[in-house]
């Protein structure tokens, strides 16, 4: 596997001309783009890519890029990518962005808040014709500033357009969550089924509390995508929903009686009973002991 420390190294390996700036490159993709078709690599910068594949495979995370419908994907530094036999179906673009280019700009911190940099390939952003026009308009403005007479204002202008691309991507993902819900099924139902099975089979006593990563793996999603999808459906993240489920189980065990607070905590997968008590009070406003006493009275 190859690792690219500089953008110029990756651009050269993919057959693109040398970048105009050492910390950022913008390249248009066409059916005749000369980039290598078979390469496994990681790099020290962000990649934002807008394209539709005619054939071939693009893999990062644990899944293959959905080239029948996929349009836009985002990868973060040091993520491993693998391409095999790529053929572009129609015009696209790729942005290589080093974190150092963001120094002194709000995007340096804000870019880390966009969860889609942690999504899997099968969770690529699928754009409508109008959304494609919006993204292309922003890229064209960004590219014009990138190539035409750079001066002391260029970096700020380029990053303002990039900031808009990321914000629109966030908006379009929210639309995608709504549009794809009937196709993928209601995620919260599948999520609750996972929790029911996890607690029903007493896996929790062996492996501890369920995690967002494990739940996402069972549902064939990335953890960030799962949380964002659940947030869209329920208003709560995956972790918040796990906590609510656990507290509901705890209330039921408290109602049944016959077990101490520590026994209930261990039964629910907590290694530390005080942590269980803190979480219970945070979610209900009272401690497990107070809750139990209220029931007795």
N, C-alpha and C positions, 0 to 999 in steps of 0.2 A: 504494500500500500504506500502511496506517495503522500507526503505532507507538504503543503505549500505555505511558506511563511510570508511571502509577498504576493500582491495582486498581479504584478507583472509576470511572475513565474506561472501562475495558473492561467492567465490570459494567453501566454505563449504556448502552454501545454494544450489548450483548447483551440488554438489556431487563430486567436484574435490578435489585432495589432497592439503594440505597446500602449498602455494607458496614458491618458493626458496628465493624470495626477497619480503619484505613487500610492495614495491611500484610497482611491476610488476609481472604478471603471464602469462605463456604461456601454453595452454592446447590443446591437439589434441582431436578432436571430431570424434567419430565413431558411427555406428548404435547401439552399446551397451553402449554409454555414459550414465552415471547415473544421469545427471542433472535433476532437477525438471522440469516437463512438464507444470505446471500451476503456474505462478508467475507474479505479477505486482510489479515493483520496479523502483527506481532511485538510482544513485550512484555518488560518488565524483570523478570519473575517466573516462578516455576514454575507449571505447570498439571498437576493430577492429575484425570483425568476417568474416570468410571465410567458407561458408557451403551451401549446397543445401538441402532443406527440402523435405522429402517424403510426409509429411502431417503436419497439424497443422497450427497455426497462430502466427505470430510475428508482433506486432504492436508498432510503435513509430511514433511520429508526428500525422498525421491524417489518415494514410492509413495502409493497411496490406502488409506484406512482400510478394513479388511475388515468392512463393516457387516453381513454375514451372520452372522458369528460373534464379531466383536470386542467386547470388554467394557471393557477398562481400558487407558488409555494415559497416558504421562508425557512432558511436554516441559519443556525447560529454558529459562532466559531467553535472549531474542534469537533464538529459533528462529522461522522463518516458518511460519505456518499459513494454510490456505485452506479455507473451507467454502462449499459450494454446495448449496442446496435441502435442508437437513437436516430430517429428521422423526424424532422419537424413537419407538422401538418400545415402550419401557416405561420405568418410573421409573429415574432415575439421579442422579448428583450431579457437581458440579465444584468443585474447590478451587483458588483462586488464592492463591499464597503468595509473598510478597516475601522475598528473601534477608535483608533487614534484620530481619525478624521472628525469624530464627534466631540473631541475635547473642547471644553468651553461653551458647548451648546446644550440646551435642555435635553436634546435627544440622547445625549450620553447616558443619562439615567432612565429616560422614558422608554427607550427602545427595549429595555429589559422587562418592561411591564406588559409587553404584548405577548400573550400566551401562544399565539400561532407560530412563534419561532420554535415551539416545542411540540407542535402537532406532528402526526405521522403523515407519510406521503398520501395515504388514501383519504386524508382529511384536507386535501388541497382545496383552495378556494375556487368555486365554480361561478364564473361571472356571466351575467346577462349581457346582451348586446349593448345596452345603455351603460352598464357598469364598465365594460371593456373600453368604451369611448372615454369615460372619465379617467381611467387609469392611463390610457394612452396619451391623453391630453397632458396629464401631469408629467409623464415620462418625457414627452417631447419638449416641454418647457425646461425640464431638468437637463436634458441632453443639450439643448441649445445653449444654456448657460455654461454647461460643462466644456463645450467646444469653442464657443465664440468669445474671444477677447477676455480671458479671465482677469479679474482685478480683485481688490480687497473686499468687494461686495459679493463675489461669486459664491464663496463657500456658504454664506448665510442664505443666499437665494436658493442654491441647490438643496440645502437641508430643509428649507421651508417647503419645497415641493415634495421632498422625501417624507417629511412629517405628514403632509396631506395624503400621500399614498398610503401610509400606515394607518392613518385615521379612517380613510375610506375602506381599507381592507377590514378594519375592525367592524365598521358599519355593515359591510357586505356579508361578513361572517354571521352577524346576528340575523340578517335576512335568510342566510342559508340554513341556519338552525331551524327557523320557522318553516321554510319551504320543504326541507327534507324530513321533517318529523313524520308525516304520513308514510314515507317510504321506509324509514328505518325503524318505525315503531316508537312508542313512547319510552324514552330512555329511563325515566323514573321507575316505570313498571319493571323493566329488566334489572335495574339497579336494586330495587327492593326484593326481587326474586333472588338475586345473588346474596343479599343480606339474610333473607329467610333461610336459604340453604346453608349459609355459613354458620349461623347460630343454631339452626335445626339439627345439623349433624354434629354439633358440639366441637366443631373445628376450633372454635374460639378458645377452648380450654387448653388446646395443644399449641396453637400458633399465636395466640394473643389477639388483640383487637384487629379487625379488618382494616386494611390500608387502602387509600385511594389508588395506589399503583396496582394492587392485586385486583381490585374491582375493575379497573380499566382494562387490565389484561384479560379478564374473564369476558368482558364485553367487546374485546377486540378494538379498543380505542386507546389513545394516549391519555394520560392522566389529566393534562391541561384541557384537552378537548372535551373529555367527560365532564369535568367541573364546569366548563363554560356552557356546555349543552344543558346540564342540570340547572345551572343558574338561570338560563333562559326559560326553562320549563317550570321551575319551582320557586325561583328567587333565592335559592340557597345553593352553596357549593357542595361538592361531594363530601368533603370533610364535615361540614355542618350537618348534612343529612345522616352521616354515620353516627355523629354524636347524638342526634335526636333519636335515632333508632335504639342506640344503646341505653339512653335515658328511659325510653319507653319500656325496654326490657327490664331495666332496674326497678322501675315503678311496679311492674307486674310481680317481680320477685319480692319486693317489700310488702305488697298486698298479701301475697301468699303466706308470709311469715315463716318462722322456723329457721331462718338463717341470719347470721350476724352481718353487719355491714361489710366486714372484711371478706366473709365467705361469698357474698354477692359480688363484690369487686373482683375476686379471683375467678368466679364462675363466668363473669363477663369478659375476661381476658386482660384485666388490669393487673400489672405486676406490682403496682403501688397503690394500696387502698386510699391514702390521702389524696392522690391525684384524682381517683374516682369521686371522692367526696367534693373536691373543688369543682370538677366538671359538672357534677349533679347540681351543686348550688348555683353555678353560673347559668345553667339552663333553666332551672326551676325557681330560683330565688330563695330556696331553703336547702339545708343540708339533708342527707339521707335520714339521719336520726330524727330531725325535726319532722320530715315528711312522714316517717313511720309513726311517730308519736301522734301526729294529727289523725292518722287513720285509726289508731287505737282509741282516740277520744271521740 
